[in-house]
Amino acid sequence: MGYHHRRQQHLLVAILLFSVVTRPVHSILQTAAIDVLLPGVTTPLTLLASQASFGAPLANYHERTTTTSSSTSSGSSSLPAGIGVIPTTAPEDDPYLCNESFGFANYKNTGNNNNGNSDNNNYYRSALLVPRGQCSFERKALSAQRLGASAIIIYGTLSSRYSLNYTNTTADSNDAMTRTDYTFSNDVIWPTDKVDYDCNNGRAYIPSNELLNTNKYNFVKVPGGYDEQLNDEKFIGKSSNNVCVKYSSSSSSSENNGNNDDGNNSFLSKCESQRCLVTGKNITDKTTNNGSDNGSSSVRYEACCAWDFAVWLYQDTSLSEEEMKEVTIPAVYITMQQATEFLDLMSGAAAAAASNNNNNNNNGGGGGDPIVLSIYARDRPSVNSSAIIIWAVGVFVAWIASYLSAKDYRDYSKAVMMQRELVARAGGGGSGRMAPAGASAISAASANNNNEGGRPPTSPERGGARSRSQSRERGGAAAVNTAISPSGSGEERTIYCGDESDSNTTAILANRNIRPQEEPESLELDATHALGFIVMASTSLLVLFFFKIYNVVKIMYAFGCSGAFAQVVLHPFFTRIFRKIKWKSALRPMTCFSEENATRAALNGGCKGNILMCLWSFFGPLSLLDVMTAVIAYGVGASWLYIAFTVPHPETVAIYWIIQDVFGACMCILFLETIKINAIRVAAILLTVAFFYDIFFVFITPLLTKHGESIMINVATSGGPPKADPAWCEKYPASAECKGGDPLPMLFSIPRIGDYQGGSSMLGLGDIVLPGLLLSFASRFDEAKRLMGLVSGGAGRVPDKSSWGLCGCCCGGGYFGPVIVAYAVGLGMANAAVYIMQYGQPALLYLVPCCLGTFCYMARKNGELNDIWDNPRVIRAADALMYGGRVETGSEDVFLDEDEDEGRAFSAMNEEAELT
């Protein structure tokens, strides 16, 4: 049907796409967790946090505590750092823990969290909650440790986004940290657009007469500038107490002067953090006076929605080396919203504990249990199960694609067995070598032969032309046998048999009529193709590396694989369904697209005729089944392409990677069904070239490129990982600097199971189809030997299974099973190397020696290496038997269509292929 005319087009796309890919995993900022154990509550409240690049590593997930009494037990000092600690706020006179960095305090001899003694240490086994701002993260951690704390939790604040310009110190000011003459308009360093806030998420314009009211707002408090105690309540929350809600605007030039009906909805619906920052920018509104411009003017200041994401706690390079080494407590960061919830919990627990303490004191008892925290690294699976699954998927697809590539041989063998059964039922006897029929059947057929000279009638499917199975009489009695067509149509074919004494030749001649109607389209690779692979693959890789045309690859993949999906999955599926429901008209070519109709329309002239002729020439005869499967397949491909272009990091979308994996499997099956090699020599050249190609572009190119990039990994990940900071990409994933890292789609992809950091396990299609060509050859070689064994009268078994030990017994003998096992071992070695080295590996480095080495070793041990090295005759014989053509018989070639002694040709062929 029409799909067979388009197979070559799909394969051309496939050849350009196959490659080996490995994708690095993007780090997720919140790699830590804090379990908050409340008194009387069995289930902890868990907060996600980001951890510091300094200090002690966090405890493991399994080391966390599950009881509120851990911190006060006798063995609490043996707990890991950050486990079983009590949350505590910083000293009232140093809430930011920055006095030591300013030189206002010295905590070196205040406490020692390592001595296990709480008598003189108010912060023993505690986790200090400290707001961000005024000094570096590591300075805060150093001060907390010197105070005796076991951990520090830094939380985000609005105040950390503001600061004062200390360089504007006047000549009579001795200390910039203690001046009191800072001004709102000149000395405040305002938050940074896009980094600290984004006006697209919500904007407000606050009148200057309100914002400059020093009784309500203060932005010049020393140190730091922003007064959180005075300002926070006016910039946080959903109510109209939040001035950004009160004066919010849905446009860049606000026309809303306190009328917040529409503005409220706009700000609250867009601003996820429910917090806003004053940007320092202002606009001036003028009012007219009787149509003139002499009216009054008012100034309003812009405030925008604040970002509230986790951040890395980076090191402070201004610290001395001794101070850096001194920081040994764990440090984590939580967001502003998390901090608000947590501080509310602490306040509620403190109030409950105070009330409980009063009741217990009245009754002569003690206080209640405090809140206990466990700060630990989030759990990740120790075994990457998705890597095991992707290994199994790769092995399965390689097996099924290679197995199906020999389907024509296998179907023909089944037809031979069917004919043997029919002959046996007719009384021909089924023992020994397979004769075309019993004596009685031959005699009856001969008696009914009405052709002169005993010559058989012409084959009906040849339209009167001489069949390939016909030949001249060689003298002696001629025999005629009837065979049932394998299509099950009940059509009888007349077979002319030679001398009965040559039973092998007679059997082969008889079975030549059990053949497909047409030879399937295929392309046999030779040494030239193998060498051309390196040129084409290298050129494609370099073009993608330098010109970054990754979207073109996605488009080619979508439409190429859509055709393969229709051909491999949809067409057979719906064909079976339609035959089941007996809808025969859907399987027949449509009249409007028939050759006769197109020719008639073209002869009549006009645009319609030309279009119909072009469609028929390109697609061939089309049935309703063809049209329906094409619409479904290309619809699925278009949906996949839409997700690829519109969703950042689409590999996280389930339907996307499922479709991609199904498409990849279909392309591998179609590729190996059509592209074939028929000699180990060609396979050795192709795989050796691919072997060094893979190694060069993965391991050698980093030594040659400007920035030390591996060209293979760079192209496979669409230009390499994102250039921007992860925190920026979390805010703006669609930014150009955040693109990259998404793998090109020529691979199987399965998301990592149970891993909060995400990522996927991947396997390039090239790691399947290139070794798959060798696997396909092994499968077809085995099936060709079985077929020729059946035709020559044997049972079609492979030689002595025991010679290959357990593998030969389990794999059914032959080459295909052991080579599949070798492929599985090689692919497993590649995955193990990735896991051990934490770097993308060229899988062919492991697959080629395993597969090619196994095949060659077995062939040499079996004494068949010379035969399969270059054009094994058993495959040529099987092809000639099924499709006609040339048979190689040692030093000469025999063309079976010539009127020569076919018995001699098939006897020679039988000597090469006979199995007992």
C-alpha positions in Angstrom: 0.0 0.0 0.0 1.0 3.6 0.2 3.3 3.3 3.2 5.7 1.0 1.4 6.4 3.9 -1.1 7.4 6.2 1.8 9.6 3.8 3.7 12.8 5.1 2.2 11.9 8.7 3.1 11.4 7.7 6.7 14.7 5.8 6.8 16.6 8.8 5.3 15.3 10.9 8.2 16.3 8.1 10.7 19.8 7.8 9.5 20.4 11.5 10.1 19.1 11.4 13.6 20.6 8.4 15.4 23.3 9.3 17.9 24.6 8.5 21.4 23.4 11.0 24.0 23.9 11.6 27.7 22.3 14.3 29.6 23.5 15.9 32.9 21.0 16.3 35.7 20.1 19.9 36.8 20.6 20.5 40.5 17.5 21.4 42.5 18.2 24.1 45.1 16.2 22.6 47.9 18.4 19.6 48.7 17.8 19.7 52.5 14.7 19.1 54.6 13.7 20.2 58.1 11.4 18.0 60.1 9.5 20.1 62.7 8.4 17.8 65.5 5.7 19.5 67.5 4.8 18.4 71.1 2.0 15.9 71.1 2.0 15.5 67.3 3.3 12.2 65.8 3.6 13.4 62.2 6.3 16.0 61.6 5.9 19.1 59.5 8.6 19.0 56.8 10.1 22.1 55.3 12.3 22.0 52.2 15.5 24.0 52.4 18.6 24.8 50.4 21.9 23.9 52.0 25.2 25.8 52.2 28.5 25.2 50.4 30.3 25.6 53.7 30.1 24.0 57.1 29.4 20.3 58.0 27.6 18.0 55.6 24.0 17.3 56.6 22.9 14.2 58.3 21.5 11.4 56.2 17.8 10.8 55.9 17.9 7.7 58.0 19.7 9.5 60.9 16.8 11.9 61.5 15.0 11.8 64.8 11.3 11.0 65.2 10.6 12.0 68.9 10.6 15.3 70.6 12.5 13.9 73.6 15.7 13.3 71.6 17.3 16.6 72.4 17.0 16.2 76.1 17.9 12.5 76.4 21.2 11.4 77.8 22.5 10.3 74.5 21.6 13.5 72.6 25.3 14.6 72.4 26.0 11.6 70.1 23.4 12.6 67.6 24.6 14.0 64.2 24.9 17.8 63.8 21.5 19.3 63.1 19.5 16.3 64.5 17.4 16.7 67.6 18.0 20.4 67.9 15.7 23.1 69.4 14.9 26.2 67.3 16.0 29.4 68.9 16.1 33.0 67.7 19.3 35.1 67.7 20.2 37.4 70.6 17.9 40.5 70.8 20.8 42.9 70.5 22.1 41.1 67.4 19.1 39.7 65.5 21.0 39.4 62.2 24.1 38.0 63.8 26.2 40.6 62.0 27.6 42.6 65.0 30.7 40.5 65.1 31.4 41.1 61.4 30.8 44.9 62.0 33.3 44.8 64.9 30.6 45.5 67.6 30.9 42.1 69.3 33.3 39.2 69.8 31.7 35.7 70.3 34.9 33.6 70.2 34.8 32.7 73.9 31.1 32.9 74.4 30.2 29.2 73.8 31.6 26.0 72.5 29.2 23.7 70.8 31.7 20.9 70.7 32.2 20.3 74.4 28.9 18.6 75.0 28.2 20.8 78.0 25.1 22.9 78.3 25.8 24.4 81.7 27.3 27.7 80.4 25.9 27.6 76.9 22.4 29.0 76.3 22.5 27.7 72.7 23.6 24.2 73.3 21.9 21.7 70.9 20.0 24.6 69.3 19.4 25.8 65.8 19.6 29.5 65.5 16.9 31.1 63.3 18.5 34.2 61.7 17.1 36.6 59.1 19.0 37.1 55.9 20.8 40.4 55.3 23.4 42.9 56.5 26.3 40.4 56.3 27.2 37.2 54.5 25.8 33.8 55.1 29.1 32.4 56.3 29.6 35.2 58.7 26.3 34.4 60.3 27.2 30.7 60.6 30.5 31.5 62.1 28.9 33.7 64.8 26.2 31.1 65.5 28.9 28.4 66.0 30.9 30.7 68.3 27.7 31.2 70.3 27.5 27.4 70.7 24.7 26.6 68.3 24.6 23.2 66.6 23.0 24.5 63.4 21.8 27.7 61.7 18.7 28.3 59.7 18.8 31.5 57.6 15.5 32.7 56.3 14.6 35.2 53.6 13.4 38.7 54.4 12.4 41.8 52.6 15.0 43.8 54.5 17.8 41.7 52.9 16.8 43.3 49.5 17.7 46.8 50.7 20.9 48.4 51.9 22.5 51.8 52.5 25.2 53.3 50.4 27.9 53.5 53.0 30.3 55.2 50.6 28.3 58.4 50.8 29.8 59.1 54.2 30.3 62.8 54.9 33.6 64.2 56.1 32.4 64.8 59.6 31.1 61.2 60.0 33.6 58.9 61.7 31.6 55.7 61.2 29.3 55.0 58.3 27.5 52.3 60.4 26.4 54.8 63.0 25.5 57.9 60.9 22.0 59.2 61.2 21.9 61.5 58.2 21.0 59.0 55.5 18.2 60.1 53.2 15.5 58.3 51.4 16.3 59.8 48.0 20.1 59.6 47.9 21.4 56.8 50.2 19.1 53.9 49.8 20.2 51.0 47.5 17.0 49.6 46.1 16.3 46.0 45.1 17.3 44.8 41.7 14.8 44.2 38.9 14.3 40.6 37.9 16.7 39.4 40.6 14.7 40.6 43.6 11.3 41.4 42.0 9.3 41.3 38.8 6.7 43.9 38.1 5.0 41.6 35.6 3.9 39.6 38.6 2.2 42.5 40.3 2.7 46.3 40.5 1.5 49.1 42.7 2.1 52.9 42.8 2.2 54.2 46.4 1.6 58.0 46.9 4.7 59.8 48.1 2.9 61.4 51.0 2.3 58.0 52.5 5.6 56.3 51.7 7.7 59.3 52.9 5.8 59.4 56.2 8.6 58.5 58.7 6.0 57.5 61.3 4.9 54.6 59.0 7.9 53.7 57.0 11.7 53.8 57.5 14.2 52.8 54.8 17.3 54.5 56.4 17.6 52.7 59.7 21.2 51.9 60.7 22.5 49.3 60.0 20.9 47.8 56.9 18.5 50.6 56.0 15.1 48.8 56.0 13.2 48.7 59.3 11.5 45.3 59.2 9.6 45.9 62.4 8.0 49.1 61.1 7.7 48.2 57.4 7.0 44.5 57.0 3.3 44.5 58.0 2.6 47.1 55.3 4.3 45.1 52.5 3.1 41.5 53.4 -0.2 39.8 53.1 -3.5 39.7 51.2 -5.5 42.3 53.0 -5.6 46.0 52.3 -3.1 46.6 55.0 -0.6 45.6 52.3 -0.1 48.9 50.5 0.7 46.9 47.3 -2.8 45.5 47.5 -4.3 48.8 48.3 -2.6 50.7 45.5 -2.1 47.8 43.0 -2.2 48.4 39.3 -2.9 46.2 36.3 -1.0 48.4 34.0 2.4 50.0 33.8 1.0 53.5 34.2 -1.4 53.3 37.1 -4.6 55.1 37.0 -5.7 53.6 40.3 -5.6 56.1 43.2 -6.7 53.8 46.1 -9.6 52.4 44.2 -8.4 48.8 44.4 -11.3 46.8 43.2 -9.6 45.7 40.0 -6.1 46.2 41.2 -6.5 43.9 44.2 -7.5 41.0 42.0 -4.6 41.7 39.6 -1.9 41.8 42.3 -3.1 38.9 44.4 -3.7 36.7 41.4 -0.2 37.3 40.0 2.0 37.7 43.1 2.6 34.3 44.5 4.8 35.5 47.4 2.2 38.1 48.6 5.1 40.5 49.3 6.2 43.6 47.5 9.4 45.7 47.3 9.7 49.4 46.6 11.8 49.8 43.5 12.9 53.4 44.0 11.3 54.4 40.7 8.5 57.0 40.6 6.0 58.6 38.3 4.6 62.1 38.4 0.9 62.7 37.9 -0.3 66.2 36.8 -3.8 67.6 37.2 -5.1 70.3 34.9 -6.5 73.6 36.1 -9.3 74.8 33.7 -7.7 73.1 30.8 -4.2 74.4 31.5 -1.1 72.6 32.7 -0.7 74.8 35.7 -2.4 72.4 38.0 -0.8 70.5 40.9 1.3 67.3 40.5 1.8 64.3 42.7 4.6 61.7 42.8 3.9 58.0 43.3 6.6 55.3 43.9 6.6 52.0 42.2 6.4 48.8 44.2 6.5 45.3 42.6 6.0 41.7 43.6 9.0 40.2 45.3 10.5 36.9 44.4 10.6 34.3 47.1 12.8 31.3 46.1 15.4 29.3 47.8 19.0 30.4 47.2 22.5 28.9 47.6 24.3 29.8 50.8 27.6 30.7 49.1 31.0 31.1 50.8 32.4 34.5 51.9 35.8 34.9 50.3 36.6 37.8 52.6 37.0 35.4 55.5 40.4 34.1 56.4 41.4 30.5 55.8 41.3 29.8 59.5 37.8 31.3 59.9 36.5 29.2 56.9 37.9 26.0 58.5 36.3 27.0 61.8 32.7 26.8 60.4 31.7 23.2 61.0 27.9 23.4 61.8 25.3 22.8 59.1 23.6 25.8 57.6 20.3 25.8 55.5 18.1 28.5 54.0 14.3 28.7 54.0 12.1 31.2 52.1 10.1 34.1 53.5 6.8 32.2 53.4 8.3 29.2 55.1 9.8 31.4 57.7 6.5 33.1 58.4 4.8 29.7 59.0 7.7 28.4 61.1 7.9 31.5 63.3 4.1 31.3 63.8 4.5 27.7 65.0 7.3 28.7 67.4 5.1 31.5 68.8 2.2 29.1 69.2 4.3 26.4 70.8 5.9 28.9 73.1 2.6 30.2 74.2 1.3 26.7 74.8 4.4 25.7 76.7 4.1 28.9 78.9 0.5 28.1 79.7 1.4 24.4 80.4 4.3 25.5 82.5 2.0 27.8 84.6 -0.4 24.9 85.1 2.3 22.5 86.0 3.9 25.0 88.4 0.6 25.4 90.2 0.4 21.6 90.4 4.1 21.2 91.3 5.1 19.9 87.8 7.6 20.9 85.1 7.2 22.5 81.6 6.2 20.8 78.4 8.3 19.4 75.6 9.8 21.9 73.2 9.8 21.9 69.4 12.5 19.6 68.0 14.1 19.9 64.6 15.9 17.4 62.4 17.9 19.0 59.6 19.0 16.4 57.1 19.8 15.8 53.4 16.8 14.7 51.4 16.7 11.1 50.6 17.6 9.8 47.2 17.3 6.2 45.9 20.5 4.3 46.3 19.7 2.4 43.1 18.7 4.2 39.9 15.8 1.9 38.9 15.1 3.9 35.8 18.6 3.1 34.5 17.8 -0.6 34.9 14.5 -0.1 33.1 16.1 1.8 30.2 18.7 -1.0 29.9 15.8 -3.5 29.7 14.0 -1.4 27.1 17.2 -1.1 25.0 17.8 -4.8 25.1 14.1 -5.6 24.3 13.9 -3.2 21.4 17.2 -4.5 20.0 15.9 -8.0 20.3 12.4 -7.4 18.8 13.7 -5.3 16.0 16.4 -7.8 15.0 13.9 -10.7 15.4 11.3 -9.1 13.2 14.0 -8.4 10.5 14.0 -12.1 9.8 10.2 -12.4 9.6 10.2 -13.1 5.9 12.4 -16.2 6.4 10.3 -17.3 9.3 7.0 -17.0 7.5 8.4 -18.9 4.6 9.6 -21.7 6.9 6.1 -21.9 8.4 4.7 -22.2 4.8 7.1 -25.0 4.1 6.0 -26.8 7.3 2.4 -26.3 6.3 3.0 -27.8 2.9 4.8 -30.7 4.5 1.8 -31.4 6.6 -0.5 -31.2 3.6 1.6 -33.6 1.6 1.7 -36.0 4.6 -2.1 -35.8 4.9 -2.4 -36.6 1.2 -0.5 -39.8 1.7 2.9 -38.7 0.6 4.6 -39.7 3.8 6.4 -37.3 6.1 9.5 -39.1 7.0 13.0 -38.6 5.8 13.8 -35.9 3.4 10.8 -33.9 2.3 9.6 -35.1 -1.1 7.2 -32.9 -3.0 4.5 -35.4 -2.7 3.7 -39.1 -2.4 3.7 -41.3 -5.4 0.0 -41.4 -5.6 -0.3 -37.7 -5.4 2.2 -37.3 -8.2 0.6 -39.8 -10.4 -2.8 -38.2 -9.9 -1.4 -34.8 -10.6 0.3 -36.1 -13.7 -2.8 -37.7 -15.0 -4.7 -34.4 -14.7 -2.0 -32.5 -16.5 -3.4 -31.3 -19.8 -0.4 -29.5 -21.1 1.5 -30.8 -24.1 4.8 -32.5 -23.4 4.1 -32.6 -19.6 5.0 -28.9 -19.2 3.3 -27.1 -16.3 0.8 -24.3 -16.9 1.9 -20.8 -16.4 1.7 -19.3 -13.0 -1.4 -17.2 -12.6 0.2 -14.4 -10.8 2.7 -13.9 -13.6 -0.1 -13.0 -16.1 0.8 -15.7 -18.5 4.6 -15.3 -18.3 6.8 -18.2 -17.5 7.2 -18.8 -13.7 10.7 -18.9 -12.2 9.9 -22.4 -11.0 9.5 -23.7 -14.5 12.3 -25.3 -16.5 12.9 -27.6 -19.4 12.4 -31.3 -19.1 15.6 -33.0 -18.3 14.4 -36.4 -19.8 12.7 -39.2 -18.1 9.3 -39.0 -16.4 8.1 -35.6 -15.4 6.2 -35.1 -12.2 3.7 -32.5 -11.3 2.8 -31.4 -7.8 0.3 -29.0 -6.4 1.1 -26.7 -3.4 -1.2 -24.5 -1.4 -0.3 -20.8 -1.4 0.9 -19.5 2.0 -1.6 -16.7 1.8 -4.3 -19.1 2.6 -6.3 -18.2 -0.4 -6.5 -21.8 -1.5 -4.8 -21.0 -4.8 -3.0 -24.0 -6.3 0.4 -23.6 -8.0 1.7 -26.2 -10.4 5.3 -27.2 -9.8 7.4 -29.0 -12.4 9.8 -31.5 -10.8 12.9 -33.0 -12.2 14.2 -36.5 -11.8 12.7 -38.2 -8.8 16.0 -39.6 -7.8 17.2 -36.1 -6.9 14.7 -35.7 -4.0 16.6 -32.6 -2.6 16.4 -30.7 -5.8 12.8 -31.7 -6.3 11.9 -30.6 -2.7 13.5 -27.2 -3.2 11.9 -26.7 -6.6 8.5 -27.5 -5.1 9.1 -25.0 -2.2 10.1 -22.3 -4.6 6.4 -21.6 -5.2 5.9 -20.8 -1.5 7.1 -17.2 -1.8 5.8 -13.7 -0.9 4.1 -11.9 -3.7 6.9 -9.3 -3.8 10.3 -8.8 -2.3 10.2 -6.3 0.6 12.0 -3.0 0.1 15.5 -3.1 1.6 18.9 -1.6 1.4 21.9 -3.8 1.8 24.9 -1.9 3.2 28.4 -2.5 1.9 31.8 -1.2 2.8 31.2 2.0 1.0 28.1 2.7 3.0 30.0 1.9 6.2 32.8 4.4 5.4 30.2 6.9 4.3 28.6 6.7 7.7 31.5 8.4 9.4 31.5 11.3 6.9 27.7 11.8 7.1 27.6 11.5 10.9 30.6 13.7 11.5 29.2 16.4 9.1 25.8 16.3 10.8 27.3 16.6 14.2 29.5 19.5 13.3 26.7 21.4 11.6 24.5 21.0 14.7 27.4 22.1 17.0 28.3 25.2 15.1 24.8 26.3 13.8 22.6 25.2 16.7 19.7 24.1 14.5 18.2 21.8 17.1 14.6 22.6 16.3 15.1 21.3 12.7 16.1 17.9 14.2 13.0 17.9 16.4 10.8 18.5 13.3 12.5 15.8 11.3 12.2 13.4 14.2 8.5 14.1 14.7 7.5 13.6 11.1 9.9 10.8 10.3 8.9 8.8 13.4 5.2 9.5 12.8 5.5 7.6 9.6 7.3 4.7 11.3 4.6 4.7 14.0 1.9 4.4 11.4 3.7 1.7 9.6 4.8 -0.5 12.5 1.9 0.0 15.0 -1.2 1.6 13.6 -1.4 -0.1 10.1 -1.1 -3.7 11.4 -3.4 -3.0 14.4 -6.2 -1.5 12.3 -5.8 -4.1 9.6 -6.4 -6.8 12.1 -9.4 -4.9 13.5 -11.0 -4.3 10.1 -10.6 -7.9 9.1 -12.1 -8.9 12.4 -15.2 -6.8 11.8 -15.1 -7.7 8.1 -14.9 -4.1 6.9 -13.2 -5.0 3.6 -13.8 -1.7 1.8 -11.5 0.1 4.2 -8.6 -2.1 3.1 -9.1 -1.6 -0.6 -7.6 1.3 -2.5 -9.9 4.3 -2.8 -11.3 4.9 -6.3 -10.5 8.6 -6.3 -6.8 7.8 -5.7 -6.5 4.9 -8.1 -4.0 4.9 -11.0 -6.9 4.7 -13.5 -8.7 7.7 -12.1 -5.5 9.8 -11.8 -4.4 8.9 -15.3 -7.9 9.8 -16.7 -7.9 13.1 -14.8 -4.4 13.9 -16.0 -5.4 13.2 -19.6 -8.4 15.5 -19.3 -6.0 18.2 -18.2 -6.5 20.9 -15.6 -5.2 21.4 -12.1 -7.2 18.6 -10.5 -5.7 16.0 -12.9 -2.2 17.2 -12.2 -2.7 17.1 -8.4 -4.2 13.6 -8.5 -1.4 12.4 -10.6 1.2 13.9 -8.3 -0.5 12.4 -5.3 -0.7 8.9 -6.9 2.9 9.1 -8.0 4.1 10.1 -4.5 1.8 8.0 -2.3 0.8 5.2 -4.6 -2.6 3.6 -4.1 -4.3 4.8 -0.9 -6.9 3.0 1.1 -9.1 4.4 3.9 -6.9 2.5 6.3 -3.8 4.4 5.0 -5.5 7.8 5.4 -6.8 7.0 8.8 -3.5 5.7 10.2 -1.6 8.7 8.7 -4.0 11.2 10.3 -3.6 9.5 13.7 0.1 9.1 13.5 0.9 12.6 12.3 -1.6 14.0 14.7 0.3 12.4 17.6 3.6 13.6 16.1 2.3 17.2 15.8 1.1 17.0 19.5 4.5 15.8 20.6 6.1 18.6 18.6 3.8 21.2 20.1 4.9 20.1 23.6 8.6 20.1 22.5 8.3 23.8 21.4 6.1 25.2 24.1 7.0 23.5 27.4 10.3 24.2 29.1 12.2 20.9 29.8 9.4 18.8 28.1 11.1 15.6 29.1 9.4 16.0 32.5 5.9 15.7 30.8 4.8 12.0 30.9 3.0 12.0 27.6 6.0 13.6 25.9 8.6 10.9 26.8 6.1 8.1 26.4 5.4 9.2 22.8 9.1 9.7 22.2 9.9 6.2 23.4 7.2 4.6 21.3 8.4 6.6 18.3 12.0 5.5 18.8 11.0 1.8 19.1 9.1 2.1 15.8 12.0 3.8 14.1 14.4 1.1 15.2 12.1 -1.7 14.0 11.6 0.0 10.7 15.3 0.7 10.3 16.4 -2.9 10.9 13.6 -4.2 8.8 14.9 -2.3 5.8 18.6 -1.6 6.3 20.6 -4.8 6.3 24.1 -6.1 6.2 24.9 -9.6 4.8 28.5 -10.0 5.7 30.6 -9.8 8.9 33.2 -7.9 6.9 30.8 -5.0 6.4 29.6 -5.2 10.0 33.2 -5.1 11.2 34.0 -2.0 9.1 30.8 -0.2 10.2 31.1 -0.9 13.9 34.8 -0.2 14.0 34.3 3.1 12.3 31.4 3.9 14.7 33.5 2.8 17.7 36.3 5.3 17.0 33.7 8.0 15.9 32.0 7.7 19.3 35.3 7.8 21.3 36.6 10.8 19.3 33.5 13.0 19.7 33.0 12.2 23.4 36.5 12.0 24.8 38.9 13.7 22.3 36.9 16.8 21.2 37.1 18.4 24.7 40.9 18.7 24.1 40.3 20.4 20.8 37.3 22.8 21.4 37.8 26.3 22.8 35.9 25.8 26.0 36.8 22.2 26.5 33.3 20.9 25.4 32.6 17.4 24.2 30.9 17.9 20.8 28.8 14.8 21.2 27.5 15.7 24.6 27.0 19.4 23.6 24.9 18.5 20.6 23.1 15.7 22.5 22.0 18.2 25.2 21.0 20.9 22.7 24.0 23.1 23.3 25.0 22.0 26.7 23.6 22.9 30.1 22.0 26.3 30.7 24.4 29.2 30.9 22.4 31.0 33.6 22.3 30.5 37.3 19.8 27.9 38.4 18.1 30.5 40.6 17.6 32.7 37.6 16.3 29.7 35.5 13.8 28.9 38.3 12.3 32.3 37.9 12.6 32.6 34.1 12.7 29.1 32.6 11.9 30.4 29.1 14.9 32.7 29.1 17.4 32.1 26.3 20.2 31.7 28.8 18.2 28.9 30.5 17.6 26.9 27.4 19.9 24.0 26.7 20.4 20.8 28.5 17.3 19.3 26.9 18.3 16.2 25.0 17.7 15.9 21.3 14.9 13.5 20.8 16.8 10.6 19.2 16.7 8.5 22.3 14.8 6.5 24.8 14.1 8.5 28.0 12.6 7.4 31.3 12.4 9.8 34.3 14.3 8.8 37.4 12.0 7.1 39.8 11.7 8.5 43.3 14.5 11.1 42.8 13.5 14.6 43.9 16.3 16.0 41.8 14.6 14.8 38.6 16.5 13.9 35.5 16.1 11.0 33.2 17.9 7.8 32.2 18.5 7.8 28.5 19.7 5.6 25.7 20.5 6.8 22.2 18.8 5.1 19.3 22.2 4.8 17.7 23.2 2.4 20.5 20.4 0.1 19.3 20.4 0.3 15.5 24.2 0.2 14.8 24.8 -3.0 16.9 21.3 -4.0 15.8 22.5 -4.4 12.2 24.8 -7.1 13.5 22.0 -8.6 15.6 19.8 -8.5 12.6 22.4 -10.3 10.5 22.7 -13.0 13.2 18.9 -13.5 13.3 18.6 -13.7 9.5 21.6 -16.0 9.2 20.0 -18.4 11.7 16.6 -18.3 10.1 18.1 -18.8 6.6 19.9 -21.9 7.8 16.7 -23.2 9.4 14.8 -22.5 6.2 17.2 -24.3 3.9 17.3 -27.2 6.4 13.6 -27.5 6.1 13.6 -27.2 2.3 16.2 -29.9 2.1 14.1 -32.3 4.1 15.6 -31.8 7.6 13.9 -30.6 10.8 15.4 -27.1 10.5 17.4 -27.3 13.8 20.6 -25.5 14.4 23.8 -27.5 14.9 24.5 -29.2 18.3 23.2 -26.8 20.9 25.4 -28.3 23.5 28.5 -26.9 21.8 27.5 -23.5 23.2 26.8 -24.6 26.7 24.1 -23.1 28.8 23.7 -20.1 26.4 23.1 -22.3 23.4 20.6 -24.3 25.3 18.7 -21.3 26.6 18.9 -19.2 23.5 17.8 -21.9 21.1 21.2 -22.3 19.5 22.6 -20.4 16.6 24.2 -17.0 16.7 21.3 -14.7 17.5 20.7 -15.7 21.2 24.4 -15.4 22.3 24.9 -12.1 20.5 21.8 -10.7 22.2 23.2 -11.8 25.5 26.5 -10.1 24.6 24.6 -6.9 23.7 22.9 -6.9 27.0 26.2 -7.4 28.8 27.8 -4.6 26.8 24.9 -2.2 27.5 25.0 -3.0 31.1 28.8 -2.2 31.2 28.1 1.2 29.6 25.5 2.0 32.2 27.8 0.9 35.0 30.6 3.1 33.6 28.3 6.1 33.6 27.3 5.4 37.2 30.9 4.9 38.3 32.6 7.7 36.4 29.7 10.2 36.6 30.3 11.2 33.0 28.6 10.4 29.7 30.0 7.3 28.1 30.2 6.3 24.4 28.1 3.1 24.6 29.7 1.7 21.4 32.9 1.5 23.3 31.5 -1.4 25.2 28.9 -2.7 22.7 31.1 -3.2 19.7 33.7 -5.5 21.4 31.0 -7.5 23.1 28.8 -8.1 20.1 31.3 -8.3 17.2 33.8 -10.3 19.3 31.1 -12.8 20.4 29.9 -13.3 16.8 33.4 -13.7 15.4 34.5 -16.1 18.1 31.4 -18.3 17.7 31.8 -18.3 13.9 35.5 -19.3 14.1 34.7 -22.0 16.7 32.0 -23.4 14.4 34.2 -23.2 11.3 31.9 -20.7 9.5 33.9 -17.5 9.8 35.2 -17.7 6.2 31.7 -18.2 4.9 30.0 -15.4 6.9 32.9 -13.0 6.5 31.8 -12.1 3.0 28.3 -12.8 1.6 27.3 -16.1 3.2 25.8 -18.4 0.6 23.0 -19.6 2.8 21.4 -16.2 2.9 21.9 -15.8 -0.8 20.3 -19.2 -1.3 17.4 -18.4 0.9 16.8 -15.1 -0.9 17.0 -16.7 -4.3 14.6 -19.4 -3.1 12.1 -16.9 -1.9 12.4 -14.1 -4.4 14.4 -15.6 -7.3 17.7 -14.2 -8.6 21.3 -15.3 -8.4 22.7 -18.2 -6.4 26.4 -18.3 -5.5 27.8 -21.9 -5.9 31.4 -21.5 -5.1 33.2 -20.4 -8.2 30.2 -19.7 -10.4 26.9 -17.9 -10.1 23.6 -19.4 -11.3 20.6 -17.3 -12.3 17.5 -19.3 -11.6 15.4 -17.5 -14.3 17.6 -19.0 -17.1 16.5 -22.2 -18.8 19.4 -24.2 -17.5 19.7 -27.2 -15.2 18.0 -25.9 -12.1 18.5 -29.2 -10.3 22.2 -28.7 -10.4 21.9 -25.2 -9.0 19.7 -26.1 -6.2 21.8 -29.2 -5.3 24.8 -27.0 -5.0 22.8 -24.5 -2.9 21.6 -27.4 -0.8 25.1 -28.6 -0.1 25.9 -25.2 1.4 22.7 -24.8 3.5 21.6 -28.3 4.5 20.9 -28.8 8.1 20.1 -32.2 9.7 
